[in-house]
């Protein structure tokens, strides 16, 4: 009788627990989500059962997790990682990168999605850590090829939705909003979202729970005890995960070379206050990342305090602020924001202009102001310009050029090294040590950084007692298998860079870039001739066209020499009955290259164009 009552109470308790779990379930749109507490209990029981089975059958091997790095290693940006367990796959982030100086004419760099497309039937979802372009920027290009649901926090999904509308993909994509503390199940994989601090609100880390173990991916993070919004990073959850057991840690390496701690955003607030207080008779123009919503909030607060109006310049800045305001991430006092067209209605000393261009991008609003190419804003003496961002590695020269141009126009320019007008959103060494010490992973994979940052982060982990055999430094395309018994590298998968140029995606490759570089350095010579269709002799021409090589009027003798050599080659080929155009063109290229090399020490691109008449 007692056993029957106990059994009945247990069943009632189980039912109540199930109802409670269902009540706590978070279900944005069509995505089913579970509270982390209920998942933790279920997962713990599953591990106990599996361990008991393993003890009974010693020959049973524990499950493994396969991780493929499709971007974000040995580079800045383009972050995307694939996790596979059994037949289930998830992707974490899908970002883009900006082109470097060698990628002439390229607008964006996105990951190679070949491996993703090959496995699209098994992909359960894409999980986003935050809304920066290097983590969400490539989504439209992937979603135009495959259909897969997206999961992220409210601001992140808002920014993604805005981006998808521009590409006419919004109505074709399932967007699911989650909150820190939620856990979403993707087959045998469960992803838990953990609040972290970063330079954009609503950033999260993810704990990826699989039958093979838990993998913690920090995303971009820092530890800020006094953040502008959102509360402090959830260190207690990282600690609990560490106590439960973490198979592997993947942690942000961007600032792994920097000692100490990343300063709090509150320091920037103090610096802005000082700048506003002393710029009584100046118009203030502040360039920052469009996605840095907290920084813009600080600017709005100072503008309101000192009786100034705020206007936004730059398409991405306007779009980001519209989304942030709509979702409640910006607290804007009434009548503070004005349209850019209304600047002339107010005294310049009552204006704050927030703009894009902190990285010196050629088409950004600040660059256009610096080079007098902005349609609505003219800068000069009386303007105080603040660059509230650190140059991304590789952008130092372009930022310096913009600063020089602004100074030439009489502007006063303040940048990060002069005042504390910017703090990083990434953890420095001491914060990374805290994360490692809390999570206590068995294996460690540094991510998000170039080789020097990845190696520095690996050495930091070794200094905390981790065996170097348990640390993996990968590259784009690297694939590893994680198991409680081992970590091993597998054959690499197809990965790399795809260039976006205008509407073209992937139609610009290394050969095209090589030709663009060649044209940019030495120019082009075009040799045009019409040949007799019967005997191959020259009917008209050859005409010589020079672009980017020499100024024609000052080099007529050289071009006449080029013309004569080309004519001799064409006549010789006709006399010897050579009509294969490939052979004729190669002879022209070789002989003209030798001639120009001797005369000018240059090597322009030579393009023969032959027509039969």
C-alpha positions as CSV (number, residue, x, y, z in Angstrom):
1,X,0.0,0.0,0.0
2,X,2.8,2.4,0.9
3,X,4.7,1.5,-2.3
4,X,1.5,2.2,-4.3
5,X,1.0,5.7,-2.7
6,X,4.7,6.5,-3.2
7,X,4.5,5.5,-6.8
8,X,1.3,7.6,-7.3
9,X,3.0,10.6,-5.6
10,X,6.0,10.2,-7.8
11,X,3.9,10.1,-10.9
12,X,1.9,13.2,-9.8
13,X,5.2,15.0,-9.0
14,X,6.6,14.0,-12.4
15,X,3.4,15.4,-14.1
16,X,3.6,18.6,-12.1
17,X,7.3,19.0,-13.1
18,X,6.4,18.4,-16.7
19,X,3.7,21.1,-16.5
20,X,6.1,23.5,-14.9
21,X,8.6,22.9,-17.6
22,X,6.0,23.5,-20.2
23,X,4.9,26.7,-18.5
24,X,8.5,27.9,-18.5
25,X,9.0,27.0,-22.1
26,X,10.0,29.9,-24.3
27,X,8.5,29.7,-27.8
28,X,9.2,32.8,-30.0
29,X,7.4,32.4,-33.3
30,X,7.7,28.7,-34.4
31,X,10.7,27.8,-32.4
32,X,10.4,25.6,-29.3
33,X,12.6,26.6,-26.5
34,X,13.2,25.3,-23.0
35,X,14.4,26.9,-19.8
36,X,18.0,26.0,-18.9
37,X,16.9,24.5,-15.6
38,X,14.7,21.8,-17.1
39,X,17.2,20.9,-19.7
40,X,20.0,20.6,-17.2
41,X,18.0,18.1,-15.1
42,X,17.1,16.1,-18.2
43,X,20.7,16.2,-19.5
44,X,22.2,15.1,-16.1
45,X,19.9,12.1,-16.0
46,X,20.8,11.2,-19.6
47,X,24.6,11.3,-18.8
48,X,24.1,9.1,-15.7
49,X,22.2,6.5,-17.7
50,X,24.8,6.6,-20.5
51,X,27.7,6.3,-17.9
52,X,25.9,3.3,-16.3
53,X,25.6,1.7,-19.7
54,X,29.3,2.3,-20.4
55,X,30.2,0.6,-17.2
56,X,28.1,-2.4,-18.1
57,X,29.5,-2.6,-21.7
58,X,33.1,-1.5,-21.6
59,X,33.5,-1.8,-25.3
60,X,30.9,0.9,-26.1
61,X,32.6,4.1,-27.3
62,X,31.4,7.5,-26.0
63,X,29.9,9.8,-28.6
64,X,32.0,12.4,-30.4
65,X,31.4,15.9,-31.7
66,X,32.8,17.1,-35.0
67,X,33.7,20.8,-35.3
68,X,34.5,22.5,-38.6
69,X,35.9,26.0,-38.7
70,X,34.6,27.7,-41.8
71,X,35.9,31.2,-40.8
72,X,37.2,33.3,-38.0
73,X,40.6,31.7,-37.6
74,X,43.8,33.5,-38.7
75,X,41.7,36.4,-39.8
76,X,39.6,39.2,-38.4
77,X,35.9,38.7,-39.1
78,X,34.0,36.1,-41.2
79,X,33.1,34.1,-38.1
80,X,31.3,30.8,-38.7
81,X,31.6,27.4,-37.1
82,X,29.8,24.1,-37.7
83,X,29.0,21.6,-35.0
84,X,28.0,18.0,-35.9
85,X,26.8,15.3,-33.6
86,X,25.2,12.1,-34.9
87,X,22.9,13.3,-37.7
88,X,22.3,16.8,-36.3
89,X,24.2,20.0,-37.3
90,X,24.1,23.6,-36.1
91,X,26.0,26.7,-37.2
92,X,27.2,29.3,-34.8
93,X,27.3,32.8,-36.5
94,X,27.6,33.6,-40.2
95,X,29.7,36.7,-40.6
96,X,31.5,38.7,-43.3
97,X,34.9,40.5,-43.4
98,X,36.0,43.7,-45.0
99,X,38.4,43.5,-48.0
100,X,42.0,44.4,-47.5
101,X,44.1,46.6,-49.7
102,X,45.0,43.7,-52.0
103,X,41.3,43.0,-52.9
104,X,40.9,45.7,-55.4
105,X,37.2,46.6,-56.1
106,X,35.9,44.0,-53.7
107,X,33.0,45.1,-51.5
108,X,32.7,42.2,-49.0
109,X,34.4,38.9,-48.2
110,X,32.1,36.1,-47.1
111,X,32.8,32.4,-46.2
112,X,32.8,29.6,-48.8
113,X,29.5,27.8,-48.1
114,X,30.3,24.7,-50.1
115,X,30.5,22.4,-47.1
116,X,27.3,24.0,-45.6
117,X,25.4,23.4,-48.8
118,X,26.6,19.8,-49.0
119,X,25.1,19.1,-45.5
120,X,22.1,21.4,-45.6
121,X,19.6,18.6,-45.0
122,X,21.1,17.9,-41.6
123,X,21.4,21.6,-40.4
124,X,18.8,22.3,-37.7
125,X,19.5,26.0,-37.2
126,X,21.9,28.9,-37.2
127,X,22.7,30.3,-33.7
128,X,23.9,33.9,-33.5
129,X,25.9,35.3,-30.6
130,X,25.4,39.0,-31.4
131,X,24.6,41.5,-34.1
132,X,27.9,42.7,-35.4
133,X,28.6,42.4,-39.2
134,X,31.5,39.9,-38.7
135,X,28.9,37.6,-37.1
136,X,25.7,38.2,-39.2
137,X,26.8,39.9,-42.3
138,X,27.0,36.9,-44.6
139,X,23.5,35.5,-43.7
140,X,21.7,36.9,-46.7
141,X,24.2,35.2,-49.0
142,X,23.7,31.9,-47.3
143,X,20.0,32.1,-46.9
144,X,19.6,32.8,-50.7
145,X,21.0,29.3,-51.2
146,X,19.5,27.2,-48.3
147,X,16.6,27.6,-46.0
148,X,17.3,27.2,-42.3
149,X,15.9,28.8,-39.1
150,X,17.8,31.6,-37.3
151,X,18.1,32.0,-33.5
152,X,19.3,35.0,-31.7
153,X,18.4,37.7,-29.1
154,X,15.9,40.4,-29.8
155,X,18.4,43.1,-31.1
156,X,20.4,40.6,-33.1
157,X,17.2,39.3,-34.8
158,X,16.0,42.8,-35.4
159,X,19.2,43.7,-37.2
160,X,19.2,40.5,-39.1
161,X,15.6,41.1,-40.2
162,X,16.4,44.5,-41.4
163,X,19.3,43.1,-43.5
164,X,17.1,40.3,-44.9
165,X,14.5,42.9,-46.0
166,X,17.1,44.6,-48.1
167,X,17.8,41.3,-49.9
168,X,14.1,40.4,-50.2
169,X,14.6,37.3,-47.9
170,X,12.6,38.4,-44.8
171,X,9.4,36.5,-45.7
172,X,11.3,33.4,-46.6
173,X,13.2,33.0,-43.4
174,X,12.1,31.8,-39.9
175,X,13.6,34.2,-37.3
176,X,13.4,33.1,-33.7
177,X,14.0,35.3,-30.7
178,X,15.6,33.8,-27.6
179,X,16.7,35.3,-24.2
180,X,19.8,34.7,-22.1
181,X,19.0,31.6,-20.0
182,X,17.0,29.9,-22.7
183,X,17.9,26.5,-24.1
184,X,16.9,25.5,-27.6
185,X,16.9,21.8,-28.7
186,X,18.2,20.9,-32.2
187,X,17.9,17.1,-32.3
188,X,20.5,15.6,-30.0
189,X,22.2,19.1,-29.6
190,X,20.9,21.6,-27.1
191,X,22.1,25.2,-27.2
192,X,22.0,27.3,-24.0
193,X,22.3,31.1,-24.3
194,X,24.4,32.9,-21.7
195,X,24.5,36.7,-21.2
196,X,27.9,38.4,-21.8
197,X,29.1,42.0,-22.1
198,X,30.3,43.3,-25.4
199,X,30.2,46.6,-27.4
200,X,26.7,45.8,-28.6
201,X,23.7,45.0,-26.4
202,X,22.1,41.5,-26.3
203,X,25.4,39.6,-26.8
204,X,25.5,36.0,-25.7
205,X,27.8,33.1,-25.3
206,X,26.5,29.6,-26.1
207,X,26.9,26.3,-24.2
208,X,26.4,23.5,-26.7
209,X,25.2,20.4,-24.9
210,X,25.7,17.2,-26.8
211,X,25.8,13.4,-25.9
212,X,29.5,13.7,-26.2
213,X,29.9,16.6,-23.8
214,X,29.4,20.3,-23.4
215,X,31.2,22.8,-25.6
216,X,31.3,26.5,-24.4
217,X,31.7,29.1,-27.2
218,X,32.1,32.6,-25.7
219,X,31.4,34.6,-28.8
220,X,32.8,38.1,-28.5
221,X,32.9,39.1,-24.8
222,X,34.5,41.1,-22.0
223,X,33.9,41.4,-18.3
224,X,32.4,44.8,-17.5
225,X,31.3,45.3,-13.9
226,X,29.6,48.6,-14.7
227,X,28.1,48.2,-18.2
228,X,25.9,50.9,-19.8
229,X,23.0,48.4,-20.2
230,X,22.1,44.8,-19.8
231,X,23.8,43.9,-16.6
232,X,27.1,42.2,-15.9
233,X,28.2,39.1,-17.7
234,X,26.7,35.9,-16.1
235,X,29.9,34.5,-14.6
236,X,27.9,32.3,-12.2
237,X,26.5,30.3,-15.1
238,X,30.0,29.8,-16.5
239,X,31.1,28.6,-13.1
240,X,28.3,26.1,-12.8
241,X,29.0,24.8,-16.3
242,X,32.6,24.3,-15.2
243,X,31.5,22.4,-12.1
244,X,29.2,20.2,-14.3
245,X,32.1,19.4,-16.7
246,X,33.0,21.2,-19.9
247,X,34.5,19.1,-22.8
248,X,35.9,22.1,-24.7
249,X,36.2,25.9,-24.6
250,X,36.3,28.1,-27.6
251,X,37.1,31.6,-26.6
252,X,37.5,35.1,-28.2
253,X,41.2,35.8,-28.8
254,X,40.9,39.3,-30.2
255,X,42.7,41.0,-27.3
256,X,44.8,38.0,-26.2
257,X,47.9,40.1,-26.6
258,X,46.7,42.8,-24.3
259,X,47.6,42.5,-20.6
260,X,45.2,43.5,-17.8
261,X,41.5,44.2,-18.1
262,X,39.5,46.0,-20.7
263,X,38.3,49.3,-19.3
264,X,34.6,49.8,-18.5
265,X,32.3,51.8,-20.8
266,X,31.8,54.2,-18.0
267,X,35.2,55.7,-18.8
268,X,34.0,56.7,-22.2
269,X,31.0,58.5,-20.6
270,X,33.4,60.5,-18.5
271,X,35.5,61.4,-21.5
272,X,32.5,62.4,-23.6
273,X,31.3,64.6,-20.7
274,X,34.7,66.4,-20.6
275,X,34.7,66.9,-24.4
276,X,31.1,68.3,-24.4
277,X,31.9,70.6,-21.5
278,X,34.9,72.2,-23.2
279,X,33.5,72.3,-26.8
280,X,31.2,75.2,-26.0
281,X,31.6,77.0,-29.3
282,X,32.2,74.0,-31.6
283,X,30.1,71.6,-33.6
284,X,30.8,68.1,-32.4
285,X,31.0,65.2,-35.0
286,X,31.5,61.7,-33.5
287,X,32.4,58.7,-35.7
288,X,31.8,55.3,-34.2
289,X,30.6,51.8,-35.3
290,X,27.0,51.9,-36.3
291,X,26.4,48.8,-34.2
292,X,27.7,50.3,-31.0
293,X,24.3,51.2,-29.6
294,X,25.6,51.8,-26.1
295,X,28.2,54.3,-27.4
296,X,25.4,56.2,-29.2
297,X,23.3,56.2,-26.0
298,X,26.2,57.8,-24.2
299,X,26.4,60.5,-26.9
300,X,22.7,61.1,-26.7
301,X,22.8,61.5,-22.9
302,X,25.6,64.0,-23.1
303,X,23.9,65.9,-25.9
304,X,20.7,66.2,-23.8
305,X,22.7,67.3,-20.8
306,X,24.4,70.1,-22.7
307,X,21.4,71.2,-24.7
308,X,22.4,69.9,-28.1
309,X,20.5,68.2,-31.0
310,X,21.7,64.9,-32.4
311,X,21.6,63.9,-36.1
312,X,22.8,60.7,-37.7
313,X,24.8,60.4,-41.0
314,X,25.5,57.2,-42.9
315,X,23.1,54.6,-44.1
316,X,24.2,51.9,-41.7
317,X,24.1,54.3,-38.7
318,X,20.5,55.4,-39.6
319,X,19.4,51.7,-40.0
320,X,21.0,50.5,-36.8
321,X,19.5,53.4,-34.8
322,X,16.1,52.8,-36.2
323,X,16.1,49.2,-35.2
324,X,17.5,49.9,-31.7
325,X,14.9,52.6,-31.1
326,X,12.1,50.5,-32.3
327,X,13.1,47.6,-30.0
328,X,13.7,49.9,-27.0
329,X,17.5,49.7,-26.8
330,X,17.9,53.4,-27.1
331,X,16.4,55.8,-24.5
332,X,16.0,59.0,-26.4
333,X,14.6,62.2,-24.7
334,X,11.9,64.0,-26.7
335,X,13.0,66.4,-29.4
336,X,16.7,65.5,-29.2
337,X,17.0,63.7,-32.5
338,X,16.7,65.7,-35.7
339,X,17.0,64.9,-39.4
340,X,20.2,65.6,-41.2
341,X,18.4,68.0,-43.5
342,X,17.5,70.2,-40.5
343,X,21.1,71.0,-39.5
344,X,21.0,74.5,-41.0
345,X,18.1,75.4,-38.7
346,X,20.3,75.3,-35.6
347,X,23.5,77.0,-34.5
348,X,26.5,74.7,-35.1
349,X,27.5,74.8,-31.4
350,X,24.1,73.2,-30.6
351,X,24.7,70.2,-32.9
352,X,26.1,66.7,-32.4
353,X,26.5,64.7,-35.6
354,X,26.9,60.9,-35.1
355,X,28.4,59.3,-38.2
356,X,29.9,56.2,-39.7
357,X,33.5,56.1,-40.9
358,X,35.6,55.3,-37.8
359,X,37.6,52.8,-39.9
360,X,38.3,55.3,-42.7
361,X,36.2,53.4,-45.2
362,X,36.3,55.3,-48.5
363,X,32.6,55.5,-49.0
364,X,31.7,56.2,-45.4
365,X,30.1,59.5,-44.3
366,X,33.2,60.8,-42.4
367,X,35.5,60.0,-45.4
368,X,33.2,61.9,-47.7
369,X,33.3,64.9,-45.2
370,X,37.1,64.8,-45.1
371,X,37.4,64.9,-48.9
372,X,34.6,67.5,-49.4
373,X,32.3,64.9,-51.1
374,X,29.4,64.9,-48.6
375,X,26.2,66.3,-50.0
376,X,24.9,67.8,-46.8
377,X,27.8,68.4,-44.4
378,X,30.8,70.6,-44.9
379,X,33.5,70.5,-42.3
380,X,36.2,73.0,-41.4
381,X,37.4,75.3,-38.6
382,X,35.0,75.2,-35.7
383,X,34.4,71.5,-35.9
384,X,35.5,69.1,-33.2
385,X,35.7,65.6,-34.7
386,X,35.9,62.6,-32.3
387,X,36.9,59.1,-33.7
388,X,35.4,56.8,-31.1
389,X,36.9,53.5,-32.3
390,X,40.1,51.6,-32.6
391,X,41.3,50.9,-36.1
392,X,40.8,47.3,-37.1
393,X,44.2,45.7,-37.9
394,X,45.0,46.8,-41.5
395,X,42.9,50.0,-41.4
396,X,45.5,52.1,-39.6
397,X,46.7,53.8,-42.8
398,X,43.2,54.7,-44.1
399,X,42.2,56.1,-40.7
400,X,45.4,58.1,-40.6
401,X,44.6,59.5,-44.1
402,X,41.2,60.6,-43.1
403,X,42.5,62.3,-39.9
404,X,45.1,64.2,-42.0
405,X,42.5,65.4,-44.4
406,X,40.3,66.6,-41.6
407,X,43.2,68.5,-40.0
408,X,44.0,70.1,-43.3
409,X,40.5,71.6,-43.3
410,X,41.1,73.2,-39.9
411,X,39.1,70.6,-37.8
412,X,40.2,69.6,-34.4
413,X,40.4,65.8,-34.3
414,X,40.3,63.7,-31.2
415,X,41.0,59.9,-31.5
416,X,41.4,57.0,-29.1
417,X,45.1,57.5,-28.3
418,X,44.5,61.1,-27.2
419,X,41.5,60.6,-24.9
420,X,39.6,57.6,-23.6
421,X,36.9,58.0,-26.2
422,X,36.8,54.3,-27.0
423,X,37.2,51.0,-25.1
424,X,37.3,47.6,-26.6
425,X,34.4,45.1,-26.5
426,X,36.8,42.2,-26.2
427,X,38.4,40.6,-23.1
428,X,42.1,41.2,-22.2
429,X,44.4,38.6,-20.7
430,X,43.1,38.8,-17.1
431,X,39.5,38.4,-18.2
432,X,40.4,35.5,-20.4
433,X,42.1,33.9,-17.4
434,X,38.9,34.3,-15.4
435,X,36.9,32.6,-18.1
436,X,39.4,29.7,-18.3
437,X,39.4,29.3,-14.6
438,X,35.6,29.2,-14.3
439,X,34.9,26.9,-17.2
440,X,37.8,24.4,-16.5
441,X,37.6,22.8,-20.0
442,X,39.3,19.6,-20.9
443,X,40.2,20.9,-24.3
444,X,40.8,24.5,-25.6
445,X,40.5,26.0,-29.1
446,X,41.3,29.7,-29.4
447,X,39.0,31.4,-32.0
448,X,38.4,34.9,-33.4
449,X,41.8,36.2,-34.2
450,X,44.9,36.1,-36.3
451,X,47.7,33.6,-35.8
452,X,49.6,35.8,-33.3
453,X,46.4,36.2,-31.1
454,X,45.5,32.5,-31.3
455,X,49.0,31.5,-30.2
456,X,49.1,34.1,-27.4
457,X,45.8,32.8,-26.1
458,X,47.1,29.2,-26.3
459,X,50.2,30.1,-24.2
460,X,47.9,31.8,-21.7
461,X,45.9,28.6,-21.3
462,X,49.2,26.7,-20.8
463,X,50.2,29.2,-18.1
464,X,47.0,28.2,-16.3
465,X,48.1,24.5,-16.3
466,X,46.5,23.2,-19.5
467,X,48.5,20.5,-21.3
468,X,49.5,21.7,-24.7
469,X,48.3,18.4,-26.2
470,X,44.8,19.5,-25.3
471,X,45.0,22.8,-27.2
472,X,44.2,23.0,-30.9
473,X,45.1,26.0,-33.1
474,X,43.3,25.6,-36.3
475,X,42.9,27.4,-39.7
476,X,39.9,28.1,-41.9
477,X,38.8,24.6,-43.1
478,X,40.2,22.8,-40.1
479,X,38.0,20.0,-38.7
480,X,38.4,18.3,-35.3
481,X,36.8,15.4,-33.5
482,X,36.2,15.9,-29.8
483,X,35.7,13.0,-27.5
484,X,36.0,12.6,-23.7
485,X,39.0,10.3,-24.5
486,X,40.7,12.4,-27.2
487,X,40.9,15.4,-29.5
488,X,42.1,14.7,-33.1
489,X,42.3,16.6,-36.3
490,X,40.4,15.3,-39.3
491,X,40.8,16.0,-43.0
492,X,40.0,19.6,-43.8
493,X,36.7,20.6,-45.4
494,X,36.1,23.0,-48.3
495,X,36.3,26.5,-46.9
496,X,37.8,29.9,-47.7
497,X,37.0,33.3,-49.1
498,X,34.3,34.3,-51.5
499,X,34.4,37.9,-52.9
500,X,31.3,40.0,-53.3
501,X,31.7,42.7,-55.9
502,X,28.5,44.7,-56.6
503,X,25.8,42.1,-57.3
504,X,28.4,39.5,-58.2
505,X,29.1,36.8,-55.6
506,X,32.0,34.5,-56.3
507,X,32.7,35.7,-59.8
508,X,35.8,37.6,-58.7
509,X,38.6,35.2,-57.8
510,X,42.4,35.3,-57.4
511,X,43.0,35.5,-61.2
512,X,40.6,38.5,-61.5
513,X,42.3,40.2,-58.6
514,X,45.7,39.6,-60.0
515,X,44.6,41.2,-63.3
516,X,43.2,44.2,-61.4
517,X,46.4,44.6,-59.5
518,X,48.4,44.3,-62.7
519,X,46.2,47.0,-64.4
520,X,46.4,49.2,-61.4
521,X,50.2,49.0,-61.3
522,X,51.3,49.1,-64.9
523,X,48.2,49.8,-67.0
524,X,47.0,48.3,-70.3
525,X,47.9,48.3,-74.0
526,X,45.4,47.2,-76.5
527,X,46.5,46.2,-80.0
528,X,43.6,46.0,-82.5
529,X,44.0,44.7,-86.1
530,X,41.8,43.4,-88.9
531,X,43.0,40.5,-90.9
532,X,42.1,39.1,-94.3
533,X,39.9,36.0,-93.7
534,X,41.6,34.2,-96.6
535,X,45.4,34.8,-96.3
536,X,45.7,36.4,-92.8
537,X,47.4,39.6,-94.0
538,X,46.6,42.9,-92.2
539,X,43.8,44.9,-93.8
540,X,43.7,47.7,-91.2
541,X,45.7,48.5,-88.2
542,X,47.2,47.6,-85.9
543,X,45.9,50.4,-83.8
544,X,47.5,50.9,-80.4
545,X,45.3,52.0,-77.4
546,X,47.0,52.8,-74.1
547,X,45.2,53.1,-70.7
548,X,47.1,53.7,-67.5
549,X,50.5,53.0,-69.1
550,X,51.9,56.2,-70.7
551,X,50.5,59.5,-71.8
552,X,50.0,59.0,-75.6
553,X,50.9,62.6,-76.7
554,X,54.3,62.4,-75.0
555,X,55.1,58.8,-76.0
556,X,54.1,58.7,-79.7
557,X,57.5,57.3,-80.8
558,X,57.2,54.4,-78.3
559,X,53.7,53.5,-79.4
560,X,54.7,53.7,-83.1
561,X,57.5,51.3,-82.3
562,X,54.9,49.0,-80.7
563,X,52.7,49.3,-83.7
564,X,55.5,48.4,-86.1
565,X,56.6,45.4,-84.1
566,X,53.0,44.1,-84.0
567,X,52.6,44.7,-87.8
568,X,55.8,42.7,-88.5
569,X,54.6,39.8,-86.4
570,X,51.2,39.7,-88.1
571,X,52.9,39.8,-91.6
572,X,55.4,37.1,-90.6
573,X,52.6,34.8,-89.4
574,X,50.6,35.4,-92.6
575,X,53.7,34.7,-94.8
576,X,54.3,31.4,-92.9
577,X,50.7,30.4,-93.1
578,X,50.2,30.6,-89.3
579,X,46.5,31.2,-88.7
580,X,46.1,29.9,-85.1
581,X,45.0,33.0,-83.2
582,X,46.4,31.7,-79.9
583,X,49.9,31.4,-81.4
584,X,49.7,34.9,-83.0
585,X,48.5,36.6,-79.8
586,X,51.1,35.0,-77.7
587,X,53.9,36.1,-80.1
588,X,52.5,39.7,-80.0
589,X,52.4,39.6,-76.1
590,X,55.9,38.2,-75.8
591,X,57.6,40.5,-78.2
592,X,55.8,43.7,-77.1
593,X,56.5,42.8,-73.5
594,X,60.2,42.5,-74.2
595,X,60.2,45.8,-76.1
596,X,58.4,47.8,-73.4
597,X,60.4,46.2,-70.7
598,X,63.7,47.3,-72.4
599,X,62.3,50.8,-73.0
600,X,60.4,51.6,-69.8
601,X,61.2,48.8,-67.2
602,X,57.4,48.4,-66.9
603,X,55.1,45.4,-67.7
604,X,51.6,46.6,-68.7
605,X,48.9,44.1,-69.5
606,X,49.0,43.5,-73.3
607,X,45.7,42.7,-74.9
608,X,45.7,41.8,-78.7
609,X,42.3,42.0,-80.4
610,X,42.2,40.4,-83.9
611,X,39.3,40.4,-86.2
612,X,38.8,38.6,-89.6
613,X,37.3,40.5,-92.4
